[in-house]
Every structure is written in C-alpha cells, then in structure tokens.
Amino acid sequence: MLVGFGLLLVLLAGVLSVVASDALADQRAYAAAPACPGGSRGDSCTTTVPATVVGREDVASGKSVHHWLRLTERGSHTVQRLRMAGSGPVYGAVRAGDEVQVTYWRGEIHTVRFGAAAQESWSSPASAWRFPMGSALALLPFGLSMLWAGCWFRRSSAAAVSMAPWQVSTWFMAGATLGCVGFVASMTAGGPRDALLVTAVGMVPSATVGGLFAGWLRRREKRAADTSGILPVLTAERQTVDAAVHGDVSYSVDGFDYLVVGDGPVSATPDPAGRVARRALPETLTVQRLRSLRPQDPAGWYSVFGHDCVVIECRDGDHTVLIATRRRQAPVVLGALLAASTG
C-alpha cells in the first residue's frame, strides 16, 4: 500500500515537473518575444496598447481574495475584466480614470504598466511555473519517504509496523519538512533556480528536524521501557481501570477491556462501570515482572494504550498470562494482583 502510494506521488511529481518545464518555456518565450510591427497582433510577438481603468473588484474566494481590474482600451467601449496576480504594485495604486499600458501576447493581456510600475496578470506565464514546481518539490520527498517506509514495512513484522518505529517516522518528518521548504521557495523565490537552490540548501535543516524528531522518539521509547519506578499501591476503594488480559485461560476474553480492583477479587469485565459480567482472576495468578510493550504482544494493545502501555507478566500454573494497562494505573493493578496472590 505505502509503496504504491509512494510511487503514485513520485509519478505525480514527475508530471508536475513537466508542467513546470512547459510553463518555464512559455515564460522564456514571452520574455524574448519582440514587439509586433505596426501595432499588429500575433502569437510570436507582443502588442502594447493604452487603456483606461474603469474600476477594481476584490472578490472573496474562501480564505483568499481575487483581485480583478476592469479597464477599456482607448477607442473602445468594451469593458474587460482582468484578474491580477496579487494586489500590487499596479492594482493597489490605480484608480478609476487612470491611464495604463497593457501588453498582449498570444491573444491575452499578460502585463499591466502604470508609470514605472508593472504587474503581471493571473494568466501571465511569468509566474505560471511556481505552483506546479512547488507541488512537485513538495510531493517528491514525501513520496520517496513513503517508498522507503513501504520497503521497511515489508521487511518488518506486522506488530513492529503497528508500533510506528522511529526509523520510519524520522524519514516522514524530514520528507515533510523538505517538501514544505520546496513549496514555499517556489512560491516566493525570484526564479526557478533560486527555488531549487533554496530547496537543496533546505535538505540540511530538514535532516536536522528529522534527527531531532528521531531523538525525541527514542527518548520516549526509553521512558516507556523503564518500569523501575512503578511500585505496587493497595487501594481500599473500588476502581475500574483500563486493562486487557491475554493468555490461554478462561478469564482472557475478547472485549473484556477493564479490571475491577478494590472490590473483592480482581475481575475482568467488559463493563466500564464494572458492575456486570465480571470474571474473577484466580489467587493462583502470580506476578513475574513488569515490562514495556513489545512487538510480539497483541497488536491491538498499541492502538489502545500506545507508548503509555505497561505489561504485567504473570503465571497461572503452566500458563503465561499478560495483563496490559496504562502506566498511571499500573501501580493499582500491580498492588491488587500481589495482594490477591499472597492472600
């Protein structure tokens, strides 16, 4: 699944790169296009004509605002509505009645000039490369990280996969960071070379972010593995705690996700209130040791308890019984089990 999705993202990044390349070719063609002779118009040349501003329109679209300039060419009464790329420098400066110069290329207005200021229209090829290149630079590192994760998952057990190891999370974090750098660089840099340069330089801080994230995950794993500070606590009050019992015993039942302590024998129950369907844990159940969650433990435990899980290993005759609970509830469960086994 991850390999297929990663391949899809990489292929999509490739398609967007082709789109960006075509947009850059149009940008170069527009910049190099000569003025059309005698005021004529053609696809391979530009024509600049005077126009008069009729008004401006700011149209809200979701969280953004579209800026529309209404104008008429000299000698024409037809009002053209032109979407501008941003709010300045021309759009924010002109008022109704101002004279501007508009430049046509391939039948569309691409540039509006007002005095010494010039601004591109939304359809201008000057910035058409930004979004496809930014999207490609955002998708490529994330797609590659998913490919790597998919290959890692294929070599690992299903239980290890469910516990989201730091080796995979680190690559995801670094890829996501680099993708954000590439997208922002493409949308704000002066040109495509600058965007690529910023993205290349961004590999170092992105790797640093991934390394810091890996360090944080490793420290969390070490804290979860340390159960030395968990001491048994006896309680005289009835409590229902989150806990699951696993083993080849009669009181290990799917859906019995709670233990009742402080009210007679320790009992497993599916009732969060602990009032019905209680199955008592026998006095022959003895505690062996405490530990953190392991990949070979039941896969559902990680989704329920996460890294906060503590596993109490017990013996009931010849059977190994595992009891999973949350770290903050482990002292009460441990105290109740020890008290029951010692009579």
C-alpha positions in Angstrom: 0.0 0.0 0.0 2.7 2.5 1.0 4.9 1.5 -1.9 2.1 2.0 -4.4 1.1 5.4 -2.9 4.7 6.5 -2.8 5.2 5.5 -6.4 2.0 7.5 -7.3 3.3 10.6 -5.5 6.7 10.3 -7.3 5.0 9.9 -10.7 2.7 12.9 -9.9 5.8 14.9 -9.0 7.3 13.9 -12.4 4.1 15.1 -14.2 4.1 18.4 -12.4 7.8 18.8 -13.2 6.9 18.5 -16.9 4.1 21.1 -16.4 6.5 23.4 -14.7 9.0 22.9 -17.5 6.4 23.9 -20.1 5.4 26.9 -18.1 9.1 28.0 -17.9 9.4 27.6 -21.7 6.4 29.9 -22.1 8.0 32.4 -19.7 11.1 32.5 -21.7 9.2 32.8 -24.9 7.2 35.7 -23.5 10.3 37.5 -22.2 12.1 37.0 -25.6 9.1 37.9 -27.8 9.7 41.1 -29.9 7.1 43.9 -30.3 4.7 43.2 -33.1 5.3 45.6 -36.1 2.9 48.4 -36.8 0.6 47.6 -33.8 -0.5 44.2 -35.3 -1.0 41.2 -33.1 0.4 37.7 -33.3 1.3 34.7 -31.2 5.1 35.2 -31.6 5.2 38.9 -30.7 3.8 41.3 -28.1 1.5 44.3 -28.5 1.3 47.1 -26.0 -1.8 49.5 -26.1 -3.1 52.2 -23.9 -6.1 51.5 -21.7 -8.2 53.3 -19.1 -9.0 51.9 -15.6 -12.8 51.6 -15.0 -12.6 50.2 -11.6 -11.3 47.4 -9.2 -13.0 44.4 -7.7 -11.9 42.4 -4.7 -13.8 39.1 -4.7 -13.5 36.8 -1.7 -12.9 33.1 -2.5 -12.6 31.0 0.6 -9.7 32.4 2.6 -8.2 34.2 -0.3 -9.2 37.3 -2.3 -9.1 37.6 -6.1 -8.2 41.0 -7.5 -9.9 42.0 -10.7 -9.1 45.1 -12.7 -11.8 46.5 -15.1 -10.5 48.6 -18.0 -11.2 49.7 -21.5 -8.8 50.1 -24.4 -8.5 53.5 -26.0 -11.2 53.9 -28.7 -13.3 51.0 -27.3 -16.3 51.0 -25.0 -15.9 47.3 -24.2 -15.0 46.8 -20.5 -12.5 44.0 -20.0 -12.3 42.2 -16.6 -8.7 41.1 -15.9 -7.6 39.1 -12.9 -4.3 40.3 -11.5 -1.6 38.3 -9.8 -1.7 39.9 -6.3 -2.7 43.3 -5.1 0.4 45.3 -6.2 2.2 47.2 -7.3 -0.2 48.3 -10.1 -3.5 47.1 -8.8 -3.2 48.8 -5.4 -2.1 52.1 -7.0 -4.5 52.7 -9.8 -7.9 54.3 -9.5 -10.8 54.7 -11.9 -9.8 57.0 -14.8 -6.1 56.3 -14.6 -4.3 55.6 -17.9 -2.3 52.3 -18.1 -0.5 50.3 -20.7 -1.5 46.7 -21.3 0.7 44.1 -23.1 -0.9 41.4 -25.2 0.7 38.0 -26.0 -1.0 35.1 -27.7 -4.3 37.0 -27.6 -4.3 37.7 -23.8 -3.3 40.5 -21.6 -0.3 39.5 -19.5 1.2 42.7 -18.2 -0.2 46.0 -17.0 2.0 49.0 -16.6 1.3 52.2 -14.6 4.1 54.7 -14.8 7.3 52.9 -13.8 5.4 50.0 -12.1 4.5 46.8 -13.9 2.3 43.9 -12.7 1.5 40.5 -14.3 -2.0 39.2 -14.8 -3.1 35.9 -13.3 -2.7 34.2 -16.7 0.8 35.6 -17.3 3.5 32.9 -17.9 5.8 34.9 -15.7 4.7 33.0 -12.5 2.8 30.0 -14.0 5.7 27.7 -13.1 5.5 28.4 -9.4 2.6 26.2 -8.3 3.5 23.1 -10.4 7.2 23.3 -9.4 6.3 23.9 -5.8 3.9 21.0 -5.8 6.5 18.7 -7.4 9.1 19.7 -4.8 6.6 19.1 -2.0 5.4 15.7 -3.3 8.8 14.2 -4.3 10.5 14.0 -0.9 7.3 12.8 0.7 6.8 10.2 -2.0 10.3 8.9 -1.6 9.9 8.7 2.2 6.7 6.6 1.7 8.6 4.3 -0.7 11.3 3.8 1.9 8.7 3.2 4.6 6.9 0.7 2.4 10.2 -1.3 1.8 11.0 -1.1 5.5 7.5 -2.4 6.4 7.9 -5.4 4.1 11.0 -6.4 6.0 9.4 -6.0 9.4 6.7 -7.8 11.4 3.2 -6.6 11.4 3.4 -5.9 15.2 6.5 -3.7 14.7 4.7 -1.8 12.0 1.8 -1.1 14.2 4.1 0.4 16.8 5.3 3.1 14.4 9.1 2.8 14.9 11.2 5.9 14.9 13.2 4.7 11.9 10.1 5.4 9.7 8.7 8.4 11.4 12.1 10.2 11.1 12.0 9.9 7.3 8.4 11.1 7.1 9.3 14.2 9.2 12.3 15.0 7.2 10.5 14.5 3.9 7.5 16.6 5.0 9.8 19.4 6.2 11.8 19.4 2.9 8.5 19.4 0.9 7.3 22.4 2.8 10.6 24.2 2.1 10.4 23.4 -1.6 6.8 24.6 -1.9 7.4 27.9 -0.1 10.6 28.5 -2.0 8.8 28.0 -5.3 6.0 30.4 -4.4 8.3 33.2 -3.1 11.7 32.9 -4.8 12.8 35.2 -7.6 13.1 32.4 -10.1 13.2 28.7 -10.6 16.9 28.4 -10.0 16.6 30.3 -6.7 13.7 27.9 -5.7 15.8 24.8 -6.5 18.8 26.3 -4.7 16.8 27.1 -1.5 15.3 23.5 -1.6 18.8 22.0 -2.0 20.1 24.1 1.0 16.9 23.1 2.9 18.0 19.4 2.9 20.4 20.2 5.8 17.8 21.7 8.2 15.2 19.2 7.1 17.6 16.4 8.0 18.2 18.2 11.3 14.5 18.3 12.0 14.2 14.6 11.3 17.2 13.9 13.6 15.7 15.9 16.4 12.4 14.1 15.9 14.2 10.8 16.0 15.9 11.8 19.2 12.6 12.7 20.8 11.0 9.4 19.8 14.0 7.4 21.1 13.8 9.2 24.5 10.1 8.5 24.6 10.8 4.8 23.9 13.4 4.7 26.6 11.0 6.3 29.1 8.3 3.7 28.2 10.8 0.9 28.6 11.7 2.0 32.1 9.3 0.4 34.6 11.6 0.6 37.6 9.6 3.5 39.1 6.3 1.6 39.2 5.6 0.3 42.7 2.5 -1.6 43.9 -0.2 0.5 45.6 -3.0 -1.0 47.6 -6.4 0.6 47.4 -9.4 0.1 49.5 -11.7 1.9 47.1 -13.4 0.2 44.2 -11.9 1.2 40.9 -12.4 0.2 37.3 -9.2 0.6 35.2 -8.3 0.1 31.6 -6.6 -3.3 31.3 -6.6 -6.3 29.0 -5.8 -9.9 29.9 -4.2 -12.2 27.3 -3.4 -15.9 27.8 -4.8 -19.4 27.4 -7.0 -19.0 30.4 -10.8 -18.7 30.9 -10.7 -15.1 32.2 -8.9 -13.9 29.0 -11.9 -12.8 26.9 -12.1 -10.5 23.9 -13.9 -7.3 24.7 -13.1 -7.6 28.5 -11.1 -4.4 28.5 -11.4 -3.4 32.1 -10.3 -4.7 35.5 -12.2 -4.1 38.7 -9.9 -3.7 41.8 -10.6 -2.9 45.4 -13.9 -4.8 45.4 -13.2 -8.4 46.2 -11.1 -10.5 43.8 -9.6 -8.7 40.8 -12.0 -9.2 38.0 -12.1 -8.7 34.2 -15.2 -7.1 32.7 -16.5 -5.5 29.5 -18.5 -3.0 31.6 -16.7 0.4 32.1 -18.7 0.7 35.4 -17.5 -2.8 36.5 -21.0 -4.0 37.6 -21.8 -6.9 35.2 -20.2 -9.9 33.5 -17.2 -10.0 35.9 -14.7 -12.8 35.7 -12.5 -13.1 38.7 -8.8 -13.7 38.3 -7.7 -16.6 40.5 -5.4 -16.4 43.5 -3.1 -18.8 41.7 -2.2 -16.0 39.3 1.3 -14.8 40.4 3.2 -11.7 39.1 6.5 -12.4 37.5 7.7 -9.0 36.3 6.8 -5.7 34.7 7.9 -4.5 31.3 7.0 -2.2 28.4 5.1 -3.2 25.3 6.9 -5.4 22.7 6.2 -6.1 19.0 5.2 -9.7 19.8 2.4 -8.6 22.2 -1.2 -8.4 20.9 -1.3 -5.9 18.0 -4.4 -4.2 19.4 -2.7 -3.1 22.6 -0.6 -0.4 20.9 -3.7 1.2 19.4 -5.4 1.2 22.8 -2.6 2.1 25.2 0.2 3.5 22.9 3.6 4.0 24.4 1.9 4.5 27.8 1.4 0.8 28.0 2.8 -1.3 30.8 2.7 -5.1 30.6 2.5 -7.2 33.8 3.8 -10.8 33.1 2.1 -13.4 35.3 1.9 -17.2 35.6 -1.2 -19.2 36.3 0.0 -22.8 36.7 1.6 -23.7 33.4 0.1 -20.8 31.5 1.7 -17.4 30.9 -0.8 -14.5 31.4 -0.1 -11.0 30.2 -2.0 -8.0 31.6 -1.7 -4.7 29.8 -2.7 -1.4 31.4 -1.8 2.3 31.4 1.3 3.4 33.3 -0.6 5.6 35.7 -3.0 2.7 36.5 -0.3 0.1 36.8 0.6 0.6 40.5 -3.1 -0.1 41.5 -3.3 -3.2 39.3 0.0 -4.5 40.5 -0.9 -3.9 44.1 -4.2 -5.7 43.7 -2.6 -8.7 42.0 0.2 -9.0 44.6 -2.3 -8.8 47.4 -4.6 -11.5 45.9 -1.7 -13.9 45.3 -0.4 -13.6 48.8 -3.8 -14.0 50.4 
